[in-house]
Amino acid sequence: MNGPGLPAVRLGRVAVALTAMAAASGLGVAWLHPLWAEHLATRCPLLAIFGIPCVTCGGTRAMVALVTGDAIEALAWNPLVALGGLAAIAWLPLALLMLGGLIKPPRMPAILPVAGRGAIVGALALNWAYLLLWFRG
């Protein structure tokens, strides 16, 4: 069943809190990158074995660039991860307003429509194509 008649559910307080904590954790880990960078020298297994980047290659560098204020550099490393980081930054104040009862959480479709699933697959494919052509890692 796809279309305007899809059942929708409102995000609950727990879902809002969990997504806000995940966003804050990801941003926090990237912000603390100088503390752990020299202790974690792993490479992407796909890049190490086959010489091609995976869809998230450059994601750590993109998040570090984003939290240090260089959005253009973040987009250059991995556009999809950078956009996800920007979404996380935008989500945090909204989540606090939702948890405080100042605004209502959004209604989300119970089942993601075909167009939404196609958009996700398309975004992943475009991001991977970008990385295959211009990855700097």
PALUM-367161 format. One record per atom (N, C-alpha, C): residue number from 1; atom name; x, y, z. Coordinates in steps of 0.001 Angstrom, whole numbers, plus 524288, in hexadecimal, padded with zeros to 5 digits. Layout:
resi, name, east, north, up
NUM, CA, X, Y, Z
...
//
This chain:
resi, name, east, north, up
1, N, 80350, 7FB64, 80000
1, CA, 80000, 80000, 80000
1, C, 80376, 804D1, 80000
2, N, 80365, 8079D, 7FBC8
2, CA, 8067A, 80C5E, 7FB57
2, C, 802F2, 810D5, 7F9C8
3, N, 80498, 81581, 7FAF5
3, CA, 80184, 81A0C, 7F97A
3, C, 7FFC7, 81D19, 7FE33
4, N, 7FC0E, 820B8, 7FD6C
4, CA, 7FA74, 8241A, 801AF
4, C, 7F79B, 82140, 8060D
5, N, 7F5BA, 81C7E, 8050A
5, CA, 7F2DA, 819A3, 8090B
5, C, 7F645, 81674, 80CAC
6, N, 7FB66, 8173D, 80C74
6, CA, 7FEE5, 8143D, 80FD8
6, C, 7FDDB, 81574, 8158E
7, N, 7FDE7, 8117A, 818D8
7, CA, 7FD5A, 81293, 81E70
7, C, 80231, 81572, 82075
8, N, 8014F, 81929, 823F4
8, CA, 805A8, 81C2E, 82623
8, C, 8057F, 81BDF, 82C0F
9, N, 80A0B, 81C2A, 82E65
9, CA, 80A76, 81C21, 83417
9, C, 80DB1, 820D0, 835C4
10, N, 80C76, 822EB, 83A46
10, CA, 80F7A, 82747, 83C60
10, C, 81419, 82516, 83F6A
11, N, 8189E, 8275E, 83E9D
11, CA, 81D3B, 825AA, 8418B
11, C, 81C3D, 8266D, 8475F
12, N, 81D97, 8227B, 84A6E
12, CA, 81CF4, 822DD, 85012
12, C, 821A1, 8257B, 8529B
13, N, 82115, 82698, 857A2
13, CA, 82548, 8292E, 85A92
13, C, 82A3F, 825EA, 85A9A
14, N, 829AA, 820C5, 85AF6
14, CA, 82E45, 81D5F, 85B22
14, C, 8311C, 81D99, 855E0
15, N, 82E36, 81D5E, 8518F
15, CA, 830A5, 81D9D, 84C63
15, C, 83368, 822CF, 84B98
16, N, 830EF, 8270F, 84D42
16, CA, 83358, 82C3B, 84CBF
16, C, 83853, 82C77, 85006
17, N, 83808, 82A90, 854DE
17, CA, 83C97, 82AB1, 85852
17, C, 84101, 82751, 85631
18, N, 83FBD, 822AB, 8543B
18, CA, 843CE, 81F2E, 85231
18, C, 8466E, 8216F, 84D5A
19, N, 8435B, 823AD, 849D5
19, CA, 845C2, 825F5, 8452E
19, C, 84908, 82AB8, 8468E
20, N, 84748, 82DBE, 84A5F
20, CA, 84A61, 83245, 84C10
20, C, 84F7F, 8307C, 84E91
21, N, 84F46, 82C50, 851B6
21, CA, 8540A, 82A4C, 85425
21, C, 857C7, 82822, 8500E
22, N, 855AD, 82580, 84C16
22, CA, 85903, 82377, 847E7
22, C, 85B97, 827E9, 844EF
23, N, 85896, 82C01, 843C1
23, CA, 85AC6, 83084, 840F4
23, C, 85EFF, 83328, 8443E
24, N, 85DE7, 833F9, 8493D
24, CA, 861B4, 83689, 84CAD
24, C, 86698, 8332C, 84D4E
25, N, 865F0, 82E0C, 84DA8
25, CA, 86A6E, 82A8E, 84E3B
25, C, 86DEF, 82AB6, 8496A
26, N, 86B90, 82A6D, 844D2
26, CA, 86EA7, 82AA2, 84001
26, C, 8719D, 82FB4, 83F73
27, N, 86EF8, 83407, 8409B
27, CA, 87190, 83921, 84050
27, C, 875D0, 83996, 8447A
28, N, 874CA, 83785, 8491C
28, CA, 8789D, 837BD, 84D5E
28, C, 87D7E, 8349B, 84C2B
29, N, 87CCC, 82FF7, 84A00
29, CA, 88147, 82CB5, 84898
29, C, 8849A, 82F72, 84476
30, N, 88209, 831D4, 840AC
30, CA, 884FC, 834AB, 83CA4
30, C, 887CF, 83959, 83F01
31, N, 88549, 83C10, 8429F
31, CA, 887AD, 840A3, 84514
31, C, 88C6E, 83F19, 84855
32, N, 88C36, 83A67, 84AB9
32, CA, 8908E, 83885, 84DF5
32, C, 894A7, 8358C, 84AC1
33, N, 8944E, 835C4, 845AD
33, CA, 897D6, 832FB, 8422C
33, C, 89D9F, 833B3, 84378
34, N, 89F76, 83867, 844C5
34, CA, 8A50F, 838EE, 845F4
34, C, 8A6DE, 83582, 84A81
35, N, 8A358, 83418, 84E0A
35, CA, 8A4D9, 830E6, 85289
35, C, 8A5AE, 82B2E, 8511C
36, N, 8A2DA, 8293A, 84D45
36, CA, 8A33D, 823AF, 84C06
36, C, 8A56D, 82282, 8469A
37, N, 8A673, 82660, 8437A
37, CA, 8A80C, 82585, 83E0B
37, C, 8AD07, 82246, 83D91
38, N, 8B0F5, 82352, 840C5
38, CA, 8B5EC, 82086, 84033
38, C, 8B59D, 81AEC, 8422E
39, N, 8B18D, 819AE, 8454A
39, CA, 8B105, 81467, 8476A
39, C, 8ADBE, 810E6, 843ED
40, N, 8AB3F, 81315, 84005
40, CA, 8A7C6, 8100F, 83CB0
40, C, 8A952, 810EA, 83701
41, N, 8ACAA, 80D95, 8351F
41, CA, 8AEAB, 80E36, 82FCE
41, C, 8AC85, 809F6, 82C3B
42, N, 8A767, 808F4, 82C87
42, CA, 8A518, 804F5, 82930
42, C, 8A398, 8074F, 823F0
43, N, 8A387, 80414, 82003
43, CA, 8A1D1, 805AA, 81ACA
43, C, 89CE3, 802AC, 8197B
44, N, 89A05, 804B4, 815F1
44, CA, 89561, 8020E, 813F8
44, C, 89709, 7FCCE, 811AB
45, N, 894A8, 7F872, 8134B
45, CA, 89635, 7F35C, 81126
45, C, 8958D, 7F309, 80B35
46, N, 8915F, 7F538, 8091F
46, CA, 8908B, 7F517, 8037D
46, C, 894E6, 7F811, 800AA
47, N, 89667, 7FC90, 802CC
47, CA, 89A9B, 7FFA4, 8007A
47, C, 89FDA, 7FCD5, 800FB
48, N, 8A0CB, 7FA6B, 80582
48, CA, 8A5C3, 7F7BF, 80663
48, C, 8A65C, 7F2E2, 802F4
49, N, 8A22B, 7EFF8, 8023B
49, CA, 8A27F, 7EB04, 7FF58
49, C, 8A1FD, 7EBD3, 7F973
50, N, 89E15, 7EEE2, 7F7DA
50, CA, 89CE9, 7EF5B, 7F244
50, C, 89E94, 7F48D, 7EFDE
51, N, 8A00D, 7F852, 7F321
51, CA, 8A1C3, 7FD58, 7F119
51, C, 89D5F, 800F4, 7EF68
52, N, 89886, 7FFB5, 7F0EF
52, CA, 89420, 8032B, 7EFB1
52, C, 8917E, 804D2, 7F4CA
53, N, 88FA5, 8099F, 7F509
53, CA, 88D2B, 80B78, 7F9D9
53, C, 887AF, 8093B, 7FA87
54, N, 8861B, 80886, 7FF69
54, CA, 880B9, 806F9, 80082
54, C, 87D55, 80BEB, 800A1
55, N, 87855, 80B3E, 8014F
55, CA, 874B9, 80FB0, 80113
55, C, 8758D, 81386, 8059C
56, N, 8781D, 811DB, 809CC
56, CA, 8790F, 81564, 80E31
56, C, 87EC8, 816EB, 80ECA
57, N, 88213, 8157F, 80B0C
57, CA, 8879A, 81709, 80B5B
57, C, 88810, 81CF8, 80BB3
58, N, 88B7B, 81EBD, 80F0F
58, CA, 88C35, 82451, 80FDE
58, C, 8884C, 82697, 813B4
59, N, 884DE, 82351, 815D9
59, CA, 880D2, 82531, 8196A
59, C, 882FC, 8278B, 81E66
60, N, 886F8, 82522, 8209D
60, CA, 88944, 8274B, 8255F
60, C, 88BBB, 82C93, 82440
61, N, 88EAF, 82CEC, 81FF5
61, CA, 8911D, 831E7, 81E89
61, C, 88CF3, 83607, 81D5C
62, N, 8889D, 8345A, 81AF9
62, CA, 8845E, 83805, 819CB
62, C, 881FE, 83A27, 81ED5
63, N, 88112, 836C7, 822A6
63, CA, 87EC1, 8388E, 82797
63, C, 88288, 83C04, 82A9E
64, N, 88788, 83AA9, 82A87
64, CA, 88B6D, 83DED, 82D2F
64, C, 88B96, 84356, 82AA2
65, N, 88B8D, 84384, 8257D
65, CA, 88B88, 8488C, 822C1
65, C, 88690, 84B9D, 82412
66, N, 88231, 848E5, 82471
66, CA, 87D39, 84B86, 82594
66, C, 87D30, 84DE9, 82B07
67, N, 87EE0, 84AEF, 82EF7
67, CA, 87EB2, 84D05, 8344A
67, C, 882EE, 8511A, 83544
68, N, 886CF, 85161, 831DB
68, CA, 88AB4, 8558C, 83260
68, C, 88956, 85A3F, 82EFA
69, N, 884B5, 85A1D, 82C8A
69, CA, 882BD, 85EA8, 829C0
69, C, 883E0, 85EDE, 823F5
70, N, 885F0, 85AB2, 821B2
70, CA, 88741, 85AC2, 81C24
70, C, 8836E, 85751, 81917
71, N, 87ECE, 85964, 81802
71, CA, 87AB5, 85669, 8155E
71, C, 87C45, 854F6, 80FCB
72, N, 87F17, 85854, 80D1A
72, CA, 880BA, 8572D, 807B9
72, C, 88479, 85286, 807AD
73, N, 88824, 85276, 80B45
73, CA, 88BCD, 84E0B, 80BB4
73, C, 888D8, 84911, 80D0F
74, N, 884F8, 84977, 81081
74, CA, 881CE, 844EB, 811ED
74, C, 87EF7, 842C0, 80D2D
75, N, 87CAC, 84624, 80A16
75, CA, 879F3, 84472, 80554
75, C, 87DB3, 841F5, 80172
76, N, 8827E, 843DB, 80139
76, CA, 8865C, 841A2, 7FDAE
76, C, 887E4, 83C18, 7FF55
77, N, 88842, 83B19, 80473
77, CA, 889D0, 835EC, 80646
77, C, 88589, 831EA, 80566
78, N, 880C1, 83324, 806E7
78, CA, 87C65, 82F87, 80623
78, C, 87755, 832A9, 80683
79, N, 874FA, 833DA, 80202
79, CA, 87055, 83733, 80200
79, C, 86BCA, 83514, 8053D
80, N, 86ACA, 82FFC, 804F9
80, CA, 86656, 82DD2, 807BF
80, C, 8671C, 82DFD, 80DA8
81, N, 86BC2, 82CBD, 80F6D
81, CA, 86CE6, 82D01, 81509
81, C, 86CB9, 832AE, 816E7
82, N, 86EC2, 83647, 813C2
82, CA, 86EA6, 83BD0, 8152F
82, C, 86907, 83DC8, 815A1
83, N, 865B7, 83C49, 811F1
83, CA, 86038, 83DEA, 81239
83, C, 85D84, 83B6E, 816EE
84, N, 85EE7, 83692, 81821
84, CA, 85CD4, 83417, 81CD9
84, C, 85E9A, 836E9, 821C1
85, N, 86369, 838B7, 821CB
85, CA, 86567, 83BB7, 8263C
85, C, 8629C, 840E4, 826CF
86, N, 8619E, 8437B, 82261
86, CA, 85EA7, 84860, 82294
86, C, 8591B, 84764, 8248B
87, N, 856CB, 8430E, 822E7
87, CA, 85193, 841A6, 824D8
87, C, 851B8, 8409F, 82AB5
88, N, 855E2, 83E2B, 82C93
88, CA, 85666, 83D2B, 83230
88, C, 856CF, 84248, 83537
89, N, 859CB, 845F5, 8330E
89, CA, 85A4E, 84B12, 8359E
89, C, 85506, 84DD4, 835CF
90, N, 85204, 84D71, 8319C
90, CA, 84CDA, 84FE6, 8317D
90, C, 84902, 84D14, 8350F
91, N, 8498D, 847FD, 83599
91, CA, 845E3, 844E5, 838B3
91, C, 84664, 845EF, 83E8D
92, N, 84B0C, 846D9, 84078
92, CA, 84BCB, 8475A, 84621
92, C, 84869, 84B8F, 848A9
93, N, 8485B, 8506E, 846C7
93, CA, 844F2, 85445, 84954
93, C, 83F24, 852F7, 848B4
94, N, 83DBA, 850C0, 84433
94, CA, 83844, 84F36, 8437D
94, C, 836BB, 84AF0, 84758
95, N, 83A3C, 8472B, 8481E
95, CA, 83924, 842F4, 84BD1
95, C, 8387D, 8450F, 85157
96, N, 83BB3, 848CF, 852D1
96, CA, 83B1F, 84B28, 85805
96, C, 835E1, 84DEE, 85893
97, N, 83433, 8509E, 85478
97, CA, 82F18, 8532F, 8549D
97, C, 82AB4, 84F2E, 854ED
98, N, 82B42, 84ACD, 8523A
98, CA, 82751, 846A7, 85276
98, C, 82727, 8442D, 857DD
99, N, 82BB3, 8431B, 85A0F
99, CA, 82BEF, 840B8, 85F3D
99, C, 829DE, 8446B, 8636C
100, N, 82A7D, 84988, 86296
100, CA, 82870, 84D67, 8663B
100, C, 822A2, 84E79, 8657C
101, N, 82051, 84C13, 86187
101, CA, 81AC2, 84CC6, 86099
101, C, 8195F, 851CE, 85DC6
102, N, 81D3F, 85494, 85BB4
102, CA, 81C38, 8598B, 8591B
102, C, 81A5A, 858D4, 85378
103, N, 81BEF, 8549A, 850F5
103, CA, 819EE, 85353, 84BC6
103, C, 818A3, 84D82, 84BAA
104, N, 81527, 84C0A, 8481C
104, CA, 813A4, 84690, 847A2
104, C, 81793, 843A9, 84432
105, N, 818B6, 83EC9, 84593
105, CA, 81C0C, 83BA3, 8422E
105, C, 8195C, 83AC7, 83CED
106, N, 81C64, 83A00, 838CD
106, CA, 81A13, 83948, 8339F
106, C, 8174B, 83409, 83323
107, N, 813A4, 833DE, 82F8D
107, CA, 81118, 82EED, 82E34
107, C, 81455, 82C63, 829ED
108, N, 81562, 82774, 82A8A
108, CA, 8188C, 8248B, 826D3
108, C, 81542, 8201A, 8249C
109, N, 815EF, 81EDA, 81F9F
109, CA, 81303, 81A6B, 81D85
109, C, 814BC, 81561, 82027
110, N, 810DD, 81212, 82155
110, CA, 81220, 80D10, 823D1
110, C, 81559, 809AD, 8201D
111, N, 8145B, 80A2F, 81B0B
111, CA, 8174A, 80766, 81706
111, C, 81955, 80B80, 8133C
112, N, 81E58, 80B6B, 81243
112, CA, 820A9, 80F3D, 80EBC
112, C, 81EA6, 80E64, 80931
113, N, 81C78, 81266, 806B2
113, CA, 81A76, 811BF, 80161
113, C, 81ECB, 8103F, 7FD8D
114, N, 81D25, 80E18, 7F926
114, CA, 820D7, 80C65, 7F523
114, C, 8245B, 810EB, 7F375
115, N, 8222C, 81593, 7F2E4
115, CA, 82551, 81A18, 7F14F
115, C, 82985, 81B43, 7F567
116, N, 82840, 81AC2, 7FA56
116, CA, 82C11, 81BA3, 7FE85
116, C, 83067, 8179F, 7FE69
117, N, 82EF1, 812B8, 7FD91
117, CA, 832EB, 80E97, 7FD3A
117, C, 83661, 80F6F, 7F870
118, N, 833F7, 81100, 7F423
118, CA, 836F9, 81214, 7EF65
118, C, 83AB5, 816A2, 7F020
119, N, 838F1, 81AA2, 7F2F8
119, CA, 83C4B, 81F2A, 7F3FB
119, C, 84105, 81D9A, 7F744
120, N, 84040, 81A34, 7FB12
120, CA, 84492, 8186B, 7FE5D
120, C, 84884, 8154F, 7FB1E
121, N, 8468F, 811A4, 7F80B
121, CA, 84A0B, 80E81, 7F4BE
121, C, 84CDB, 81202, 7F0D1
122, N, 84A07, 815C1, 7EE91
122, CA, 84C71, 8195F, 7EADB
122, C, 850A6, 81CB4, 7ED5A
123, N, 84FA6, 81EA5, 7F219
123, CA, 8538E, 821D8, 7F4D4
123, C, 85871, 81EA7, 7F603
124, N, 857BA, 819C8, 7F7BB
124, CA, 85C3D, 8166C, 7F8C2
124, C, 85F52, 8155B, 7F3C4
125, N, 85C89, 8145D, 7EF7E
125, CA, 85F30, 8133F, 7EA81
125, C, 86223, 8180C, 7E886
126, N, 85FB5, 81CA1, 7E8CF
126, CA, 86259, 82166, 7E711
126, C, 86723, 82297, 7EA6A
127, N, 86694, 821CE, 7EF89
127, CA, 86AFD, 822BE, 7F30D
127, C, 86F7D, 81F06, 7F1CC
128, N, 86E36, 81A1E, 7F0E4
128, CA, 87250, 81651, 7EFB0
128, C, 874DB, 81798, 7EA79
129, N, 871BC, 8192E, 7E69C
129, CA, 873F9, 81AB6, 7E18B
129, C, 877B9, 81F4D, 7E23B
130, N, 87634, 82324, 7E565
130, CA, 879A4, 82796, 7E67E
130, C, 87EC8, 825AC, 7E8DE
131, N, 87E5E, 82233, 7ECB7
131, CA, 88319, 82045, 7EF4D
131, C, 8867E, 81D15, 7EB92
132, N, 88418, 819FC, 7E83F
132, CA, 88729, 816E5, 7E481
132, C, 88A20, 81A5F, 7E0B3
133, N, 887CB, 81ED3, 7DF57
133, CA, 88A4C, 8225E, 7DB97
133, C, 88E3E, 82611, 7DE20
134, N, 88CFC, 827FD, 7E2D1
134, CA, 89037, 82C39, 7E500
134, C, 89228, 82B56, 7EA8D
135, N, 89214, 82681, 7EC83
135, CA, 893C2, 825A4, 7F1F0
135, C, 89979, 82704, 7F29C
136, N, 89AAF, 829C4, 7F6F4
136, CA, 89FFB, 82BBC, 7F7DD
136, C, 8A302, 8288A, 7FBD2
137, N, 8A0A7, 82482, 7FDF6
137, CA, 8A2F9, 8219A, 80244
137, C, 8A75D, 81E2E, 800BB
//
